[in-house]
Amino acid sequence: MISADGWPLPDATRIHLGEIAGAYATELTLGADLGDPDMTQDSALRTTPDPFQPTRIPGLYGAFRLSPEDTFRFMTTFTATADSRRPFDNGMDTLLQRLLPPIAEQSRTTGDITRMDRLFRTLGNVRGFELAAAVRVLQPQDERAEEAKDAESLLAGTLMGAFGLIPPFSIIPKTWTALSTGVAVKDTYGPQPKNLVQETEKLDGVETLARQHVTAQLLMEQGFVPKVPPSGFLAGPDGALRPFSEIIEDGNTGMQAFEQWLIENGMGTNDEFSVGESSLRVARNFDGGKDGAYHRARLYTNTLTTD
């Protein structure tokens, strides 16, 4: 994994490297963690974290250790196309669904939300590295996306597949895609599919609020109960929270309605486990981790085969 970026890589090989990445999503997540005490150490064939060290994220153990730079360099071997990236995103989806339920439960039981902080900040690091790796391959140096939000639109274009074909809804890693892009997959690939590039660009300036919408839904699925359920404009036909893409279509009126719902559910208070405040905290942790990792990865300038 630490030398694959030096090989000539045809597209078919990149898909297999994406499959390897999906199988080792845990190790890549640990490697991307910019808050890990081992982040300055070289890659090594040893379990991580060390058995004698405290575990930063419960349930996250790797069979080997990757340095952040080796993690980034390996990501450049498969992130440039939707087909080669999808196995990794599937792996991240599985990892998120494995880690989140027990960590959410532990956080509520102990009253310590820092477990959630570390989880989502680290997942943000993974997304930042994923974006930076794709940009490194897809764009020449003088055109490289300066910010993570610019890279989101670039990757959204590749997700549509060759010739504008839309991948089957059933194969999209729904939870990870919604968290990492801020766009609900059921919205983009549902019965009346929308262009993911356009949906991503709509979020310009409101990325964190869009992510808060996604994280509010994730937290409610994990037993965080809103004091005030969605109603009126904010409630969909099934009574659940309306998709963010529909809320934003109503402009400032829709945004204010969503913000008011978050306030009514604890945003801005000291209740860390309210849906409003916890979703804001989780979204900011993810976005902060993503942006920090994106800019950190841009400093990895050693030559790749694709340069």
Beta strands, then each sheet from edge to edge (+ up, - down):
end
